[in-house]
Amino acid sequence: MLSEKILATAFTRAVRRGSLTMTTAKGQTFTFGDGGAPEVAIRFTDIAAQVELCLNPELKLGELFTDGRLVIEKGSILELLQLVLQDTHGELDDLPLHGLRKIRTRLIRRGENDARRSKRNVAHHYDLDGRLYSLFLDSDKQYSCAYFDHPDASLEEAQAAKKRHIAAKLLVEPGQSVLDIGSGWGGMGLYLARVAGAGSVKGVTLSEEQLDVSRRRAAAAGLLERVKFELEDYRATTGSFDRIVSVGMFEHVGPASYDAYFQTCRKLLSEDGVMLLHTIGRTGTPYPTNPWITRYIFPGGHLPTLSEMMPSIERAGLVVTDIEILRLHYAYTLQAWRERFLAHREEVLKLYDERFCRMWECYLAMSESAFRWQDAVVFQVQLARRNDVVPLTRDYIAEREAALRQAEMTELKRSA
């Protein structure tokens, strides 16, 4: 059959190391690779599944695995992705549908992610049962890239290091006001008030589930007077803030709204203020986000390149004072999340169903593979309105991290 020939040709080109065994819907078996590890065996349950994968692999791989039409009989979905991506680096420019997807993406970008659509997109992912996230995140519910400042760091340690690293770059001084755009479950905002000494923190989110948790955490910490969380689109925020932080939110903004985002940030940032933007991005050329991820996991999402972000930053009149690129940190973070998710799979099954479990395993594996074998990274972009508000060298980051580590110890003793 034509689909079998196409798949055999594609896997022969892609799988150079490791071993892949493919069983077609008619029972024919093909093997690919050099026979080494990892060893993966897959089986198609119907001929249509083979055809669909040939026509649109980026969308259909996730769909077929989630629906149980592509069965992994040996190994895991992550190991399958490793076989396909580790030597090709995810270079998909030669796929027939690549050009069509780029055209379609340009056509739908106009007006994407307005306030109404943004709230709906956020609810799709973040307003799931809160117990789900508690099963695989750290205790502070940090749902963004951790910072592994030493090789043996646990997830808890690496997430604490991430907050410390960001707070150091923000140069927060006691009594200053902070705006947290996309405040999640409140962990960053609470850290900036409790440890970094911010005088006031306003966190804005579009997730009702996260808002409820954040407010309860602020109350439990006795910080309701200094830390406020609101259900609010950043474009509706008013006031002036000494510091602005945004962690893991910019991926949901979309290119059509980049100008509005950075112009809003400049308007809200005080004259001598500092902003730290922490976002997933890509080091290659601009490219549409994986269609399976945008359909089932993060609707409206887009991973920017620096070349997509910088024109909007420049037009907004903001000064780039520092850029750091975190490379494999998110791969390690996602590995920890995936392992925890699979360890609690039976508990997830009680909350949802088998299809959901497969879908989320696929999501975590796809995301991890993007950071291990493709060009996904995390950008930390420090911004200001003037070029003289940040120290001349980066020595201050380590110095402030050391001071924050001491403050964490003091806070831990105080709350014990």
C-alpha positions in Angstrom: 0.0 0.0 0.0 1.1 3.6 -0.7 0.8 4.6 3.0 3.1 1.8 4.1 5.7 2.8 1.5 5.5 6.5 2.5 5.9 5.6 6.2 8.7 3.1 5.5 10.6 5.8 3.5 10.0 8.4 6.2 11.1 6.2 9.1 14.1 5.0 7.2 15.3 8.6 6.7 14.5 9.6 10.3 15.5 6.7 12.5 19.2 6.3 12.3 20.1 5.3 15.9 18.0 3.0 18.1 15.4 0.5 16.9 11.8 1.0 15.6 9.5 -1.9 14.7 6.3 -0.9 12.8 3.4 -3.3 12.4 0.8 -2.1 9.8 -2.9 -2.6 10.1 -2.6 -5.6 7.8 0.1 -7.2 10.0 3.1 -6.5 7.9 6.3 -5.7 9.9 9.1 -3.2 9.2 12.2 -2.5 11.2 14.3 0.7 11.2 17.5 2.0 12.8 20.8 0.4 13.9 19.3 -2.0 16.4 20.4 -0.1 19.4 18.5 1.6 22.2 15.9 2.8 22.7 13.8 0.0 21.3 10.3 1.0 20.3 7.5 -1.1 18.7 4.4 0.6 17.2 1.2 -0.9 15.6 -1.5 0.8 13.6 -5.1 -0.4 14.3 -6.5 0.6 11.0 -5.4 1.6 7.5 -6.9 5.0 7.7 -4.6 5.8 10.6 -1.6 5.1 8.4 -3.0 7.4 5.7 -3.7 10.2 8.2 -0.2 10.1 9.6 1.3 10.3 6.1 -0.9 13.3 5.2 -0.4 15.4 8.4 2.2 13.9 10.8 2.5 16.9 13.1 -1.2 16.8 13.9 -2.0 13.2 13.5 0.7 11.6 15.6 -0.8 13.0 18.8 -4.3 12.4 17.7 -3.7 8.7 16.8 -1.8 8.0 20.0 -4.5 9.7 22.1 -7.3 7.8 20.3 -5.5 4.5 20.7 -5.2 4.0 16.9 -1.4 4.2 17.1 -0.5 1.7 19.8 3.0 1.7 21.3 3.6 -1.9 22.2 7.2 -1.5 23.4 8.8 1.7 24.7 7.0 5.0 25.2 5.8 7.9 23.2 8.8 9.9 24.3 11.2 7.2 23.0 9.3 7.2 19.7 9.8 10.9 19.5 13.5 10.5 20.3 14.0 8.0 17.5 12.4 10.4 15.0 13.9 13.7 16.2 17.3 13.0 17.7 19.1 13.0 14.4 16.8 15.1 12.2 16.4 17.9 14.8 12.7 18.2 13.8 13.5 19.7 10.4 10.1 19.4 8.7 10.5 22.1 6.0 10.3 19.4 3.3 6.8 18.3 4.4 4.2 19.2 1.8 1.8 20.7 4.4 4.5 22.9 5.9 4.0 25.8 3.5 0.2 25.5 3.7 0.3 25.7 7.5 2.5 28.9 7.4 0.0 30.5 5.0 -3.0 29.5 7.2 -1.2 30.8 10.3 -0.7 34.2 8.7 -4.3 34.4 7.7 -5.7 33.7 11.1 -3.3 35.9 13.1 -5.4 39.1 12.6 -7.3 39.7 15.7 -6.1 36.6 17.4 -6.2 36.4 21.2 -8.3 39.4 22.0 -9.6 39.7 25.6 -12.6 37.4 25.1 -10.6 34.7 23.2 -7.7 34.9 25.6 -9.9 34.1 28.6 -11.5 31.2 26.7 -8.0 29.8 25.7 -6.7 30.1 29.3 -9.8 28.4 30.7 -9.2 25.5 28.3 -6.0 24.5 30.0 -5.7 26.2 33.4 -9.2 25.7 34.7 -9.0 22.0 34.8 -9.4 20.2 38.1 -6.8 21.7 40.4 -6.0 18.2 41.8 -4.5 17.3 38.5 -1.7 19.9 38.7 -1.0 19.0 42.4 -0.1 15.5 41.2 2.9 16.5 39.1 4.0 20.0 40.0 6.2 21.1 42.9 4.6 22.2 46.2 4.5 25.8 45.1 2.7 24.9 41.9 5.2 26.5 39.6 4.0 25.7 36.1 7.0 27.0 34.1 10.6 26.2 33.4 12.7 25.5 36.5 16.3 26.7 36.9 18.7 23.8 37.5 21.6 25.7 39.1 23.4 22.5 40.0 23.2 19.1 38.3 21.6 17.2 41.1 18.9 19.7 41.9 15.4 18.3 42.7 12.4 19.8 41.1 11.6 21.6 44.3 15.1 23.1 44.5 15.1 24.1 40.8 11.8 25.9 41.0 13.0 27.8 44.1 16.1 28.7 42.1 14.0 29.9 39.3 12.1 32.3 41.5 15.4 33.5 43.1 17.0 34.0 39.7 14.0 36.0 38.4 13.8 38.1 41.6 17.5 38.9 41.4 17.2 40.2 37.8 14.1 42.3 38.8 16.3 44.1 41.3 13.3 44.4 43.7 13.9 46.8 46.5 11.9 46.9 49.8 8.6 48.8 49.4 8.5 48.7 45.6 5.4 47.9 43.7 5.3 44.9 41.4 2.9 43.8 38.6 2.8 40.0 37.9 1.3 39.5 34.4 -0.1 35.9 34.3 0.3 35.2 38.0 -0.6 31.5 37.9 -1.2 30.0 41.3 0.4 32.9 43.0 3.9 31.5 43.9 6.0 34.2 42.2 4.0 37.1 43.6 4.0 35.7 47.1 7.8 35.1 46.8 8.4 38.7 45.7 6.5 40.0 48.7 7.6 37.5 51.3 11.2 37.0 50.4 12.3 39.9 48.1 10.5 42.5 50.2 8.2 44.1 47.6 5.8 46.6 49.2 2.9 45.6 47.0 2.2 43.0 44.4 -0.6 42.9 41.9 -1.1 39.6 40.1 -3.4 39.4 37.1 -4.7 36.2 35.6 -7.5 35.0 33.3 -7.9 31.7 35.1 -10.7 31.5 37.7 -9.3 28.3 39.2 -5.8 29.9 39.6 -7.3 33.1 41.0 -9.2 31.3 43.7 -6.1 29.3 44.8 -3.9 32.4 44.7 -6.2 34.4 46.9 -6.5 31.6 49.4 -2.7 31.3 49.5 -2.3 35.0 50.1 -4.7 34.9 53.0 -3.0 31.9 54.5 0.3 33.7 54.3 -1.1 36.8 56.0 -0.3 38.9 52.9 -3.7 40.1 51.7 -2.8 43.7 52.4 0.3 43.6 50.2 -0.5 41.0 47.6 -3.7 41.3 45.5 -4.7 38.9 42.7 -7.3 39.9 40.1 -9.2 38.3 37.3 -8.0 40.8 34.8 -6.7 41.0 31.2 -3.3 42.8 31.3 -4.6 45.3 28.7 -7.1 46.5 31.2 -4.6 47.0 34.0 -3.9 50.6 35.1 -1.4 52.3 37.3 2.4 52.6 37.5 4.7 49.8 38.8 8.3 49.8 39.8 8.8 46.2 38.6 6.9 44.0 36.1 7.3 40.3 35.9 5.7 37.9 33.4 6.5 34.2 33.6 5.1 31.6 31.2 2.3 33.9 29.9 3.8 35.5 26.8 3.4 32.2 24.9 -0.3 32.8 24.9 -0.2 36.4 23.6 0.2 35.6 19.9 2.1 37.7 17.3 -0.8 39.9 16.4 -0.8 41.2 20.0 2.9 41.7 20.5 2.7 45.4 19.9 -0.2 45.8 22.3 1.6 43.7 24.9 4.9 45.6 25.0 3.2 49.0 24.6 1.0 48.2 27.6 4.1 47.1 29.6 5.9 50.3 28.8 2.9 52.4 29.9 2.6 50.5 33.2 6.4 50.5 34.0 7.7 53.5 35.9 10.4 55.7 34.4 13.2 53.9 36.4 11.4 50.5 36.4 12.7 47.1 35.4 10.7 44.3 33.7 11.6 40.6 33.4 9.9 38.5 30.7 10.3 34.7 31.0 8.9 32.9 28.0 9.3 29.8 25.9 10.7 30.6 22.5 12.5 29.2 19.5 16.0 29.7 18.2 15.2 28.8 14.6 13.2 30.8 12.1 9.6 31.8 12.8 7.4 28.7 12.5 3.8 27.8 13.4 3.3 26.0 16.7 2.6 22.3 16.5 -1.0 22.0 15.4 -1.8 19.2 17.9 -0.6 21.3 20.8 -2.7 24.3 19.7 -5.8 22.2 19.1 -5.8 20.1 22.2 -3.5 21.7 24.8 -2.8 25.4 24.3 -5.3 27.1 21.8 -3.9 30.4 20.6 -0.4 29.6 21.7 2.7 30.6 19.8 6.4 30.2 20.6 8.2 33.3 19.5 11.7 33.8 18.1 13.7 36.8 19.1 13.2 38.2 15.6 9.4 38.2 16.2 9.6 39.8 19.6 12.3 42.5 19.0 10.4 44.7 16.5 7.5 45.1 18.9 9.9 45.8 21.9 11.7 48.5 19.8 8.4 50.1 18.6 7.2 50.2 22.3 10.3 52.3 23.2 11.6 49.7 25.6 15.4 49.1 26.1 16.7 45.5 26.2 19.1 45.4 29.1 19.8 41.6 29.3 18.9 38.4 27.5 19.6 34.9 28.9 18.7 31.7 27.1 17.9 28.7 29.2 18.4 25.6 26.9 17.9 22.2 28.5 16.4 23.5 31.8 12.9 23.0 30.5 13.7 19.5 29.2 14.7 18.5 32.8 11.6 20.2 34.2 9.3 18.4 31.8 11.0 15.1 32.5 10.3 15.6 36.2 6.6 16.5 35.5 6.2 13.5 33.1 7.7 11.0 35.6 5.4 12.4 38.3 2.4 12.3 36.1 3.0 8.7 35.1 3.6 7.7 38.7 0.2 9.2 39.6 -1.5 7.9 36.4 -4.1 5.9 38.3 -5.1 9.0 40.3 -5.4 11.0 37.1 -7.6 8.3 35.7 -10.0 8.8 38.6 -10.3 12.5 37.7 -10.7 12.0 34.0 -10.4 9.0 31.7 -8.0 6.9 29.7 -8.0 9.1 26.7 -7.1 12.2 28.8 -4.2 10.2 30.4 -2.8 9.4 26.9 -3.3 12.9 25.7 -1.4 14.4 28.6 1.3 11.9 28.5 1.7 12.8 24.8 1.6 16.6 25.6 4.4 16.2 28.2 6.5 14.0 26.0 6.1 16.2 23.0 7.0 19.3 25.0 10.1 17.6 26.5 11.2 16.4 23.1 11.0 19.9 21.7 13.5 21.1 24.3 15.8 18.0 24.0 15.9 17.5 20.2 14.3 20.5 18.5 14.9 24.3 18.9 12.7 25.2 21.9 14.3 27.2 24.6 13.4 29.7 27.3 14.2 33.4 26.9 14.6 35.6 29.9 14.5 39.2 28.6 15.2 42.1 30.9 13.6 45.4 29.8 13.6 49.0 31.0 12.6 52.4 29.8 16.1 53.8 30.3 19.5 52.2 29.8 21.0 53.4 33.2 18.7 51.6 35.7 20.5 48.2 35.6 24.1 47.7 36.9 26.8 47.7 34.3 27.8 44.1 34.8 25.9 40.9 35.6 27.7 40.4 38.9 24.7 41.7 40.7 22.6 38.6 39.8 24.8 36.2 41.8 25.1 38.7 44.6 21.3 39.2 44.9 20.7 35.5 44.6 23.0 34.9 47.6 21.1 37.6 49.6 17.7 36.1 48.5 18.9 32.6 49.6 19.6 34.0 53.0 16.2 35.7 53.1 14.6 32.4 52.2 16.3 30.8 55.2 15.1 33.6 57.5 11.5 33.4 56.2 11.6 29.6 56.6 12.6 29.9 60.3 10.0 32.6 60.9 7.2 30.6 59.5 8.3 27.3 61.2 
